[in-house]
Amino acid sequence: MAKKELDQEFVEYIVKTIVDHPDDVKINREIDEMGVLITLDVNPEDMGIVIGRKGGTARALRNLLKVVGARNNARVNLKINEPEGSKRKERPRKEAEDKDEQTGKKNLDEVVEDLKI
């Protein structure tokens, strides 16, 4: 196997450091006319860690990859594959939504729907 590129090694090091199942981390690197695409596969239990709250960890990793790419005169993108069989958790309802339901107040979608004829 050929020597891994710096951007791929960088992603592998960071991701394996933060996840609970480092042996399940798989990274694929492809080059096309748009630049370098690094595809990341992780254990379904580690998706939350890799994505982070509100996508913060994934965004930070992508920003750092842009710096690595810029140093090597390349455009580097990161794609995080959603694992097979993963189930996204339903977001908990906010207290305000429950309160509006109890008081009979309408939310914005309901008001807009009422305006449609």
Buried (B, 14 or more C-beta within 10 A) or exposed (E): EEEEBBBBBBBBEBBBEBBEEBEBBEBEBEEEEEEBBBBBBBBBEBBEBBBBEEEEBBEEBBEBBBEBBEEEEBEBBBEBEEBEEEEEEEEEEEEEEEEBEEEEEEEEEEEEEEEEE
